[in-house]
Amino acid sequence: MRGVAALAVILFAAPAFGQDYDQACNGNGYVISADKGVFAGAPLYLGKSCDAYSARTGEGRWCWQNSGVSVEMGDTLWLLAHVELYCQAPGLDDLACSCIDYFNEKEN
């Protein structure tokens, strides 16, 4: 039953697609901005230690997967579908923030 509830949260909390977001980066990670959705008006910061922060939703963690970027804050998991993170800052394109590693770590 918990899996069904988690799936419902993912489905209802999923914002729009990659083209609805702008991104920038610096030596600390990525900054995602949106014009609509839960992160509109409050940038989402994705840190290089896989931490996440938004003034609107608080602190959490993030990870990348083939379908985009997942951001978990509290009991809510958002999927930023089709968001591909890229940056010219050294080390950011090789971050070890894979969702496979994150969810395996969480289960153990």
Backbone atoms as SQL, in Angstrom:
CREATE TABLE atoms (id INTEGER PRIMARY KEY, chain TEXT, resi INTEGER, resn TEXT, atom TEXT, x REAL, y REAL, z REAL);
INSERT INTO atoms VALUES
  (1, 'A', 1, 'MET', 'N', 0.832, -1.200, 0.000),
  (2, 'A', 1, 'MET', 'CA', 0.000, 0.000, 0.000),
  (3, 'A', 1, 'MET', 'C', 0.869, 1.254, 0.000),
  (4, 'A', 2, 'ARG', 'N', 2.010, 1.199, 0.709),
  (5, 'A', 2, 'ARG', 'CA', 2.888, 2.363, 0.766),
  (6, 'A', 2, 'ARG', 'C', 3.389, 2.739, -0.626),
  (7, 'A', 3, 'GLY', 'N', 3.691, 1.712, -1.459),
  (8, 'A', 3, 'GLY', 'CA', 4.149, 1.965, -2.823),
  (9, 'A', 3, 'GLY', 'C', 3.092, 2.697, -3.641),
  (10, 'A', 4, 'VAL', 'N', 1.830, 2.345, -3.449),
  (11, 'A', 4, 'VAL', 'CA', 0.745, 3.020, -4.162),
  (12, 'A', 4, 'VAL', 'C', 0.651, 4.476, -3.726),
  (13, 'A', 5, 'ALA', 'N', 0.774, 4.739, -2.434),
  (14, 'A', 5, 'ALA', 'CA', 0.723, 6.115, -1.933),
  (15, 'A', 5, 'ALA', 'C', 1.894, 6.913, -2.461),
  (16, 'A', 6, 'ALA', 'N', 3.076, 6.309, -2.482),
  (17, 'A', 6, 'ALA', 'CA', 4.252, 7.010, -3.004),
  (18, 'A', 6, 'ALA', 'C', 4.077, 7.314, -4.473),
  (19, 'A', 7, 'LEU', 'N', 3.522, 6.372, -5.237),
  (20, 'A', 7, 'LEU', 'CA', 3.282, 6.594, -6.653),
  (21, 'A', 7, 'LEU', 'C', 2.310, 7.744, -6.857),
  (22, 'A', 8, 'ALA', 'N', 1.277, 7.831, -6.038),
  (23, 'A', 8, 'ALA', 'CA', 0.314, 8.922, -6.147),
  (24, 'A', 8, 'ALA', 'C', 0.993, 10.265, -5.912),
  (25, 'A', 9, 'VAL', 'N', 1.881, 10.321, -4.938),
  (26, 'A', 9, 'VAL', 'CA', 2.599, 11.569, -4.669),
  (27, 'A', 9, 'VAL', 'C', 3.455, 11.944, -5.864),
  (28, 'A', 10, 'ILE', 'N', 4.139, 10.975, -6.449),
  (29, 'A', 10, 'ILE', 'CA', 4.980, 11.257, -7.616),
  (30, 'A', 10, 'ILE', 'C', 4.131, 11.758, -8.767),
  (31, 'A', 11, 'LEU', 'N', 3.025, 11.108, -9.025),
  (32, 'A', 11, 'LEU', 'CA', 2.196, 11.502, -10.165),
  (33, 'A', 11, 'LEU', 'C', 1.607, 12.897, -9.986),
  (34, 'A', 12, 'PHE', 'N', 1.111, 13.203, -8.810),
  (35, 'A', 12, 'PHE', 'CA', 0.486, 14.494, -8.596),
  (36, 'A', 12, 'PHE', 'C', 1.499, 15.616, -8.388),
  (37, 'A', 13, 'ALA', 'N', 2.697, 15.279, -7.927),
  (38, 'A', 13, 'ALA', 'CA', 3.696, 16.300, -7.666),
  (39, 'A', 13, 'ALA', 'C', 4.605, 16.559, -8.859),
  (40, 'A', 14, 'ALA', 'N', 4.481, 15.750, -9.908),
  (41, 'A', 14, 'ALA', 'CA', 5.383, 15.885, -11.050),
  (42, 'A', 14, 'ALA', 'C', 5.118, 17.183, -11.807),
  (43, 'A', 15, 'PRO', 'N', 6.116, 18.075, -11.861),
  (44, 'A', 15, 'PRO', 'CA', 5.952, 19.294, -12.633),
  (45, 'A', 15, 'PRO', 'C', 6.093, 19.032, -14.119),
  (46, 'A', 16, 'ALA', 'N', 6.181, 20.076, -14.887),
  (47, 'A', 16, 'ALA', 'CA', 6.216, 19.978, -16.345),
  (48, 'A', 16, 'ALA', 'C', 7.556, 19.434, -16.832),
  (49, 'A', 17, 'PHE', 'N', 7.852, 19.667, -18.086),
  (50, 'A', 17, 'PHE', 'CA', 9.014, 19.080, -18.733),
  (51, 'A', 17, 'PHE', 'C', 10.210, 20.018, -18.778),
  (52, 'A', 18, 'GLY', 'N', 11.353, 19.486, -19.242),
  (53, 'A', 18, 'GLY', 'CA', 12.611, 20.207, -19.270),
  (54, 'A', 18, 'GLY', 'C', 12.558, 21.557, -19.946),
  (55, 'A', 19, 'GLN', 'N', 11.756, 21.691, -20.977),
  (56, 'A', 19, 'GLN', 'CA', 11.701, 22.972, -21.674),
  (57, 'A', 19, 'GLN', 'C', 11.041, 24.068, -20.844),
  (58, 'A', 20, 'ASP', 'N', 10.439, 23.714, -19.714),
  (59, 'A', 20, 'ASP', 'CA', 9.797, 24.686, -18.834),
  (60, 'A', 20, 'ASP', 'C', 10.757, 25.238, -17.782),
  (61, 'A', 21, 'TYR', 'N', 12.017, 24.810, -17.820),
  (62, 'A', 21, 'TYR', 'CA', 13.000, 25.199, -16.819),
  (63, 'A', 21, 'TYR', 'C', 14.207, 25.859, -17.467),
  (64, 'A', 22, 'ASP', 'N', 14.797, 26.784, -16.743),
  (65, 'A', 22, 'ASP', 'CA', 16.082, 27.356, -17.119),
  (66, 'A', 22, 'ASP', 'C', 17.080, 26.862, -16.095),
  (67, 'A', 23, 'GLN', 'N', 18.330, 26.712, -16.516),
  (68, 'A', 23, 'GLN', 'CA', 19.331, 26.287, -15.560),
  (69, 'A', 23, 'GLN', 'C', 20.603, 27.086, -15.711),
  (70, 'A', 24, 'ALA', 'N', 21.274, 27.213, -14.602),
  (71, 'A', 24, 'ALA', 'CA', 22.584, 27.853, -14.543),
  (72, 'A', 24, 'ALA', 'C', 23.412, 26.993, -13.603),
  (73, 'A', 25, 'CYS', 'N', 24.686, 27.287, -13.505),
  (74, 'A', 25, 'CYS', 'CA', 25.522, 26.521, -12.588),
  (75, 'A', 25, 'CYS', 'C', 26.666, 27.380, -12.088),
  (76, 'A', 26, 'ASN', 'N', 27.260, 26.898, -11.024),
  (77, 'A', 26, 'ASN', 'CA', 28.456, 27.530, -10.462),
  (78, 'A', 26, 'ASN', 'C', 29.274, 26.423, -9.816),
  (79, 'A', 27, 'GLY', 'N', 30.307, 26.748, -9.118),
  (80, 'A', 27, 'GLY', 'CA', 31.156, 25.745, -8.508),
  (81, 'A', 27, 'GLY', 'C', 30.475, 24.893, -7.459),
  (82, 'A', 28, 'ASN', 'N', 29.298, 25.307, -6.977),
  (83, 'A', 28, 'ASN', 'CA', 28.571, 24.571, -5.935),
  (84, 'A', 28, 'ASN', 'C', 27.500, 23.647, -6.474),
  (85, 'A', 29, 'GLY', 'N', 27.117, 23.811, -7.740),
  (86, 'A', 29, 'GLY', 'CA', 26.075, 22.963, -8.305),
  (87, 'A', 29, 'GLY', 'C', 25.228, 23.690, -9.319),
  (88, 'A', 30, 'TYR', 'N', 24.001, 23.239, -9.456),
  (89, 'A', 30, 'TYR', 'CA', 23.068, 23.740, -10.460),
  (90, 'A', 30, 'TYR', 'C', 21.984, 24.609, -9.822),
  (91, 'A', 31, 'VAL', 'N', 21.475, 25.545, -10.600),
  (92, 'A', 31, 'VAL', 'CA', 20.359, 26.383, -10.171),
  (93, 'A', 31, 'VAL', 'C', 19.277, 26.241, -11.233),
  (94, 'A', 32, 'ILE', 'N', 18.125, 25.712, -10.835),
  (95, 'A', 32, 'ILE', 'CA', 17.004, 25.495, -11.750),
  (96, 'A', 32, 'ILE', 'C', 15.943, 26.544, -11.454),
  (97, 'A', 33, 'SER', 'N', 15.506, 27.243, -12.496),
  (98, 'A', 33, 'SER', 'CA', 14.454, 28.263, -12.359),
  (99, 'A', 33, 'SER', 'C', 13.275, 27.868, -13.231),
  (100, 'A', 34, 'ALA', 'N', 12.088, 28.199, -12.767),
  (101, 'A', 34, 'ALA', 'CA', 10.869, 27.860, -13.504),
  (102, 'A', 34, 'ALA', 'C', 9.919, 29.041, -13.520),
  (103, 'A', 35, 'ASP', 'N', 9.121, 29.117, -14.571),
  (104, 'A', 35, 'ASP', 'CA', 8.083, 30.147, -14.670),
  (105, 'A', 35, 'ASP', 'C', 6.751, 29.660, -14.114),
  (106, 'A', 36, 'LYS', 'N', 6.600, 28.336, -13.995),
  (107, 'A', 36, 'LYS', 'CA', 5.359, 27.785, -13.458),
  (108, 'A', 36, 'LYS', 'C', 5.677, 26.535, -12.659),
  (109, 'A', 37, 'GLY', 'N', 4.719, 26.064, -11.901),
  (110, 'A', 37, 'GLY', 'CA', 4.920, 24.871, -11.092),
  (111, 'A', 37, 'GLY', 'C', 5.393, 25.207, -9.690),
  (112, 'A', 38, 'VAL', 'N', 5.698, 24.184, -8.932),
  (113, 'A', 38, 'VAL', 'CA', 6.030, 24.349, -7.519),
  (114, 'A', 38, 'VAL', 'C', 7.302, 25.162, -7.306),
  (115, 'A', 39, 'PHE', 'N', 8.224, 25.150, -8.258),
  (116, 'A', 39, 'PHE', 'CA', 9.473, 25.875, -8.079),
  (117, 'A', 39, 'PHE', 'C', 9.463, 27.253, -8.753),
  (118, 'A', 40, 'ALA', 'N', 8.322, 27.697, -9.234),
  (119, 'A', 40, 'ALA', 'CA', 8.225, 29.013, -9.873),
  (120, 'A', 40, 'ALA', 'C', 8.496, 30.106, -8.848),
  (121, 'A', 41, 'GLY', 'N', 9.368, 31.029, -9.213),
  (122, 'A', 41, 'GLY', 'CA', 9.658, 32.165, -8.349),
  (123, 'A', 41, 'GLY', 'C', 10.600, 31.869, -7.196),
  (124, 'A', 42, 'ALA', 'N', 10.983, 30.631, -7.008),
  (125, 'A', 42, 'ALA', 'CA', 11.910, 30.245, -5.945),
  (126, 'A', 42, 'ALA', 'C', 12.873, 29.227, -6.543),
  (127, 'A', 43, 'PRO', 'N', 14.057, 29.646, -6.951),
  (128, 'A', 43, 'PRO', 'CA', 14.976, 28.727, -7.614),
  (129, 'A', 43, 'PRO', 'C', 15.238, 27.470, -6.794),
  (130, 'A', 44, 'LEU', 'N', 15.476, 26.402, -7.499),
  (131, 'A', 44, 'LEU', 'CA', 15.828, 25.128, -6.899),
  (132, 'A', 44, 'LEU', 'C', 17.331, 24.956, -7.048),
  (133, 'A', 45, 'TYR', 'N', 18.015, 24.781, -5.936),
  (134, 'A', 45, 'TYR', 'CA', 19.464, 24.609, -5.930),
  (135, 'A', 45, 'TYR', 'C', 19.784, 23.130, -5.771),
  (136, 'A', 46, 'LEU', 'N', 20.544, 22.585, -6.703),
  (137, 'A', 46, 'LEU', 'CA', 20.972, 21.195, -6.664),
  (138, 'A', 46, 'LEU', 'C', 22.469, 21.183, -6.416),
  (139, 'A', 47, 'GLY', 'N', 22.864, 20.856, -5.207),
  (140, 'A', 47, 'GLY', 'CA', 24.261, 20.922, -4.810),
  (141, 'A', 47, 'GLY', 'C', 25.091, 19.757, -5.294),
  (142, 'A', 48, 'LYS', 'N', 26.406, 19.958, -5.318),
  (143, 'A', 48, 'LYS', 'CA', 27.295, 18.916, -5.824),
  (144, 'A', 48, 'LYS', 'C', 27.434, 17.747, -4.851),
  (145, 'A', 49, 'SER', 'N', 26.930, 17.869, -3.636),
  (146, 'A', 49, 'SER', 'CA', 26.899, 16.735, -2.726),
  (147, 'A', 49, 'SER', 'C', 25.507, 16.092, -2.713),
  (148, 'A', 50, 'CYS', 'N', 24.752, 16.294, -3.779),
  (149, 'A', 50, 'CYS', 'CA', 23.419, 15.721, -3.988),
  (150, 'A', 50, 'CYS', 'C', 22.377, 16.287, -3.032),
  (151, 'A', 51, 'ASP', 'N', 22.659, 17.435, -2.440),
  (152, 'A', 51, 'ASP', 'CA', 21.692, 18.110, -1.576),
  (153, 'A', 51, 'ASP', 'C', 20.858, 19.061, -2.437),
  (154, 'A', 52, 'ALA', 'N', 19.664, 19.356, -1.984),
  (155, 'A', 52, 'ALA', 'CA', 18.756, 20.247, -2.715),
  (156, 'A', 52, 'ALA', 'C', 18.165, 21.262, -1.753),
  (157, 'A', 53, 'TYR', 'N', 17.845, 22.444, -2.292),
  (158, 'A', 53, 'TYR', 'CA', 17.223, 23.479, -1.469),
  (159, 'A', 53, 'TYR', 'C', 16.376, 24.391, -2.344),
  (160, 'A', 54, 'SER', 'N', 15.225, 24.748, -1.836),
  (161, 'A', 54, 'SER', 'CA', 14.367, 25.772, -2.419),
  (162, 'A', 54, 'SER', 'C', 13.701, 26.513, -1.261),
  (163, 'A', 55, 'ALA', 'N', 13.616, 27.831, -1.373),
  (164, 'A', 55, 'ALA', 'CA', 12.974, 28.615, -0.320),
  (165, 'A', 55, 'ALA', 'C', 11.511, 28.199, -0.153),
  (166, 'A', 56, 'ARG', 'N', 10.908, 27.695, -1.199),
  (167, 'A', 56, 'ARG', 'CA', 9.496, 27.312, -1.145),
  (168, 'A', 56, 'ARG', 'C', 9.286, 25.939, -0.509),
  (169, 'A', 57, 'THR', 'N', 10.191, 24.993, -0.748),
  (170, 'A', 57, 'THR', 'CA', 9.955, 23.620, -0.299),
  (171, 'A', 57, 'THR', 'C', 10.936, 23.128, 0.752),
  (172, 'A', 58, 'GLY', 'N', 11.997, 23.876, 1.021),
  (173, 'A', 58, 'GLY', 'CA', 12.953, 23.494, 2.053),
  (174, 'A', 58, 'GLY', 'C', 14.148, 22.734, 1.524),
  (175, 'A', 59, 'GLU', 'N', 14.706, 21.898, 2.400),
  (176, 'A', 59, 'GLU', 'CA', 15.908, 21.141, 2.077),
  (177, 'A', 59, 'GLU', 'C', 15.564, 19.707, 1.726),
  (178, 'A', 60, 'GLY', 'N', 16.435, 19.095, 0.953),
  (179, 'A', 60, 'GLY', 'CA', 16.233, 17.699, 0.585),
  (180, 'A', 60, 'GLY', 'C', 17.431, 17.159, -0.163),
  (181, 'A', 61, 'ARG', 'N', 17.173, 16.169, -0.998),
  (182, 'A', 61, 'ARG', 'CA', 18.209, 15.543, -1.809),
  (183, 'A', 61, 'ARG', 'C', 17.728, 15.434, -3.246),
  (184, 'A', 62, 'TRP', 'N', 18.668, 15.279, -4.168),
  (185, 'A', 62, 'TRP', 'CA', 18.317, 15.115, -5.564),
  (186, 'A', 62, 'TRP', 'C', 19.178, 14.018, -6.179),
  (187, 'A', 63, 'CYS', 'N', 18.688, 13.482, -7.289),
  (188, 'A', 63, 'CYS', 'CA', 19.456, 12.505, -8.050),
  (189, 'A', 63, 'CYS', 'C', 19.004, 12.562, -9.509),
  (190, 'A', 64, 'TRP', 'N', 19.871, 12.101, -10.393),
  (191, 'A', 64, 'TRP', 'CA', 19.535, 12.085, -11.809),
  (192, 'A', 64, 'TRP', 'C', 19.195, 10.663, -12.228),
  (193, 'A', 65, 'GLN', 'N', 18.367, 10.575, -13.258),
  (194, 'A', 65, 'GLN', 'CA', 17.993, 9.298, -13.846),
  (195, 'A', 65, 'GLN', 'C', 17.753, 9.525, -15.336),
  (196, 'A', 66, 'ASN', 'N', 17.495, 8.485, -16.081),
  (197, 'A', 66, 'ASN', 'CA', 17.324, 8.629, -17.528),
  (198, 'A', 66, 'ASN', 'C', 16.173, 9.534, -17.917),
  (199, 'A', 67, 'SER', 'N', 15.149, 9.615, -17.084),
  (200, 'A', 67, 'SER', 'CA', 13.972, 10.402, -17.441),
  (201, 'A', 67, 'SER', 'C', 14.023, 11.836, -16.919),
  (202, 'A', 68, 'GLY', 'N', 15.084, 12.214, -16.215),
  (203, 'A', 68, 'GLY', 'CA', 15.186, 13.579, -15.702),
  (204, 'A', 68, 'GLY', 'C', 15.869, 13.623, -14.347),
  (205, 'A', 69, 'VAL', 'N', 15.407, 14.529, -13.513),
  (206, 'A', 69, 'VAL', 'CA', 15.984, 14.732, -12.191),
  (207, 'A', 69, 'VAL', 'C', 14.888, 14.532, -11.143),
  (208, 'A', 70, 'SER', 'N', 15.185, 13.736, -10.128),
  (209, 'A', 70, 'SER', 'CA', 14.247, 13.541, -9.020),
  (210, 'A', 70, 'SER', 'C', 14.721, 14.382, -7.837),
  (211, 'A', 71, 'VAL', 'N', 13.767, 15.048, -7.190),
  (212, 'A', 71, 'VAL', 'CA', 14.073, 15.871, -6.027),
  (213, 'A', 71, 'VAL', 'C', 13.145, 15.426, -4.905),
  (214, 'A', 72, 'GLU', 'N', 13.744, 15.013, -3.784),
  (215, 'A', 72, 'GLU', 'CA', 12.967, 14.571, -2.636),
  (216, 'A', 72, 'GLU', 'C', 13.131, 15.576, -1.511),
  (217, 'A', 73, 'MET', 'N', 12.016, 16.119, -1.053),
  (218, 'A', 73, 'MET', 'CA', 12.012, 17.065, 0.060),
  (219, 'A', 73, 'MET', 'C', 10.886, 16.658, 0.993),
  (220, 'A', 74, 'GLY', 'N', 11.267, 16.237, 2.181),
  (221, 'A', 74, 'GLY', 'CA', 10.260, 15.729, 3.116),
  (222, 'A', 74, 'GLY', 'C', 9.663, 14.435, 2.578),
  (223, 'A', 75, 'ASP', 'N', 8.353, 14.366, 2.556),
  (224, 'A', 75, 'ASP', 'CA', 7.657, 13.181, 2.060),
  (225, 'A', 75, 'ASP', 'C', 7.278, 13.283, 0.595),
  (226, 'A', 76, 'THR', 'N', 7.751, 14.306, -0.094),
  (227, 'A', 76, 'THR', 'CA', 7.347, 14.528, -1.478),
  (228, 'A', 76, 'THR', 'C', 8.521, 14.317, -2.423),
  (229, 'A', 77, 'LEU', 'N', 8.242, 13.639, -3.522),
  (230, 'A', 77, 'LEU', 'CA', 9.239, 13.397, -4.552),
  (231, 'A', 77, 'LEU', 'C', 8.741, 14.031, -5.846),
  (232, 'A', 78, 'TRP', 'N', 9.527, 14.959, -6.387),
  (233, 'A', 78, 'TRP', 'CA', 9.186, 15.590, -7.659),
  (234, 'A', 78, 'TRP', 'C', 10.070, 15.033, -8.747),
  (235, 'A', 79, 'LEU', 'N', 9.504, 14.850, -9.924),
  (236, 'A', 79, 'LEU', 'CA', 10.271, 14.470, -11.095),
  (237, 'A', 79, 'LEU', 'C', 10.312, 15.662, -12.036),
  (238, 'A', 80, 'LEU', 'N', 11.502, 16.155, -12.298),
  (239, 'A', 80, 'LEU', 'CA', 11.686, 17.198, -13.301),
  (240, 'A', 80, 'LEU', 'C', 11.992, 16.455, -14.595),
  (241, 'A', 81, 'ALA', 'N', 10.920, 16.124, -15.319),
  (242, 'A', 81, 'ALA', 'CA', 11.027, 15.268, -16.494),
  (243, 'A', 81, 'ALA', 'C', 11.828, 15.930, -17.606),
  (244, 'A', 82, 'HIS', 'N', 12.672, 15.153, -18.219),
  (245, 'A', 82, 'HIS', 'CA', 13.483, 15.568, -19.369),
  (246, 'A', 82, 'HIS', 'C', 14.455, 16.700, -19.073),
  (247, 'A', 83, 'VAL', 'N', 14.767, 16.950, -17.815),
  (248, 'A', 83, 'VAL', 'CA', 15.790, 17.934, -17.468),
  (249, 'A', 83, 'VAL', 'C', 17.141, 17.234, -17.554),
  (250, 'A', 84, 'GLU', 'N', 18.000, 17.730, -18.387),
  (251, 'A', 84, 'GLU', 'CA', 19.360, 17.216, -18.502),
  (252, 'A', 84, 'GLU', 'C', 20.305, 18.272, -17.945),
  (253, 'A', 85, 'LEU', 'N', 21.020, 17.919, -16.914),
  (254, 'A', 85, 'LEU', 'CA', 21.936, 18.859, -16.278),
  (255, 'A', 85, 'LEU', 'C', 23.253, 18.901, -17.048),
  (256, 'A', 86, 'TYR', 'N', 23.691, 20.083, -17.330),
  (257, 'A', 86, 'TYR', 'CA', 24.967, 20.265, -18.009),
  (258, 'A', 86, 'TYR', 'C', 25.594, 21.539, -17.486),
  (259, 'A', 87, 'CYS', 'N', 26.911, 21.575, -17.492),
  (260, 'A', 87, 'CYS', 'CA', 27.602, 22.727, -16.938),
  (261, 'A', 87, 'CYS', 'C', 29.052, 22.728, -17.395),
  (262, 'A', 88, 'GLN', 'N', 29.629, 23.899, -17.487),
  (263, 'A', 88, 'GLN', 'CA', 31.028, 24.021, -17.831),
  (264, 'A', 88, 'GLN', 'C', 31.930, 24.066, -16.603),
  (265, 'A', 89, 'ALA', 'N', 31.358, 24.060, -15.406),
  (266, 'A', 89, 'ALA', 'CA', 32.159, 24.088, -14.183),
  (267, 'A', 89, 'ALA', 'C', 32.826, 22.725, -13.995),
  (268, 'A', 90, 'PRO', 'N', 34.119, 22.699, -13.713),
  (269, 'A', 90, 'PRO', 'CA', 34.830, 21.427, -13.545),
  (270, 'A', 90, 'PRO', 'C', 34.198, 20.548, -12.475),
  (271, 'A', 91, 'GLY', 'N', 34.011, 19.284, -12.806),
  (272, 'A', 91, 'GLY', 'CA', 33.517, 18.312, -11.847),
  (273, 'A', 91, 'GLY', 'C', 32.014, 18.151, -11.769),
  (274, 'A', 92, 'LEU', 'N', 31.246, 19.099, -12.262),
  (275, 'A', 92, 'LEU', 'CA', 29.793, 18.988, -12.107),
  (276, 'A', 92, 'LEU', 'C', 29.180, 17.958, -13.043),
  (277, 'A', 93, 'ASP', 'N', 29.718, 17.808, -14.248),
  (278, 'A', 93, 'ASP', 'CA', 29.128, 16.848, -15.174),
  (279, 'A', 93, 'ASP', 'C', 29.398, 15.400, -14.778),
  (280, 'A', 94, 'ASP', 'N', 30.287, 15.176, -13.829),
  (281, 'A', 94, 'ASP', 'CA', 30.614, 13.823, -13.403),
  (282, 'A', 94, 'ASP', 'C', 30.135, 13.524, -11.988),
  (283, 'A', 95, 'LEU', 'N', 29.100, 14.216, -11.533),
  (284, 'A', 95, 'LEU', 'CA', 28.610, 14.000, -10.169),
  (285, 'A', 95, 'LEU', 'C', 28.068, 12.587, -9.998),
  (286, 'A', 96, 'ALA', 'N', 28.267, 12.033, -8.840),
  (287, 'A', 96, 'ALA', 'CA', 27.784, 10.691, -8.525),
  (288, 'A', 96, 'ALA', 'C', 26.431, 10.775, -7.829),
  (289, 'A', 97, 'CYS', 'N', 25.478, 11.443, -8.426),
  (290, 'A', 97, 'CYS', 'CA', 24.155, 11.603, -7.828),
  (291, 'A', 97, 'CYS', 'C', 23.123, 10.774, -8.593),
  (292, 'A', 98, 'SER', 'N', 23.448, 9.537, -8.858),
  (293, 'A', 98, 'SER', 'CA', 22.557, 8.641, -9.580),
  (294, 'A', 98, 'SER', 'C', 21.413, 8.193, -8.673),
  (295, 'A', 99, 'CYS', 'N', 20.203, 8.153, -9.202),
  (296, 'A', 99, 'CYS', 'CA', 19.051, 7.700, -8.417),
  (297, 'A', 99, 'CYS', 'C', 19.173, 6.227, -8.040),
  (298, 'A', 100, 'ILE', 'N', 19.811, 5.431, -8.873),
  (299, 'A', 100, 'ILE', 'CA', 20.002, 4.018, -8.539),
  (300, 'A', 100, 'ILE', 'C', 20.798, 3.909, -7.245),
  (301, 'A', 101, 'ASP', 'N', 21.895, 4.643, -7.156),
  (302, 'A', 101, 'ASP', 'CA', 22.702, 4.623, -5.937),
  (303, 'A', 101, 'ASP', 'C', 21.931, 5.183, -4.750),
  (304, 'A', 102, 'TYR', 'N', 21.200, 6.273, -4.970),
  (305, 'A', 102, 'TYR', 'CA', 20.469, 6.929, -3.884),
  (306, 'A', 102, 'TYR', 'C', 19.401, 6.013, -3.291),
  (307, 'A', 103, 'PHE', 'N', 18.572, 5.413, -4.130),
  (308, 'A', 103, 'PHE', 'CA', 17.488, 4.585, -3.611),
  (309, 'A', 103, 'PHE', 'C', 18.000, 3.261, -3.047),
  (310, 'A', 104, 'ASN', 'N', 19.108, 2.727, -3.585),
  (311, 'A', 104, 'ASN', 'CA', 19.719, 1.535, -2.985),
  (312, 'A', 104, 'ASN', 'C', 20.240, 1.852, -1.595),
  (313, 'A', 105, 'GLU', 'N', 20.872, 3.026, -1.438),
  (314, 'A', 105, 'GLU', 'CA', 21.392, 3.448, -0.147),
  (315, 'A', 105, 'GLU', 'C', 20.249, 3.649, 0.853),
  (316, 'A', 106, 'LYS', 'N', 19.146, 4.196, 0.388),
  (317, 'A', 106, 'LYS', 'CA', 18.010, 4.477, 1.245),
  (318, 'A', 106, 'LYS', 'C', 17.368, 3.199, 1.779),
  (319, 'A', 107, 'GLU', 'N', 17.361, 2.131, 0.986),
  (320, 'A', 107, 'GLU', 'CA', 16.749, 0.876, 1.407),
  (321, 'A', 107, 'GLU', 'C', 17.590, 0.129, 2.428),
  (322, 'A', 108, 'ASN', 'N', 18.898, 0.364, 2.420),
  (323, 'A', 108, 'ASN', 'CA', 19.791, -0.373, 3.340),
  (324, 'A', 108, 'ASN', 'C', 19.995, 0.331, 4.642);
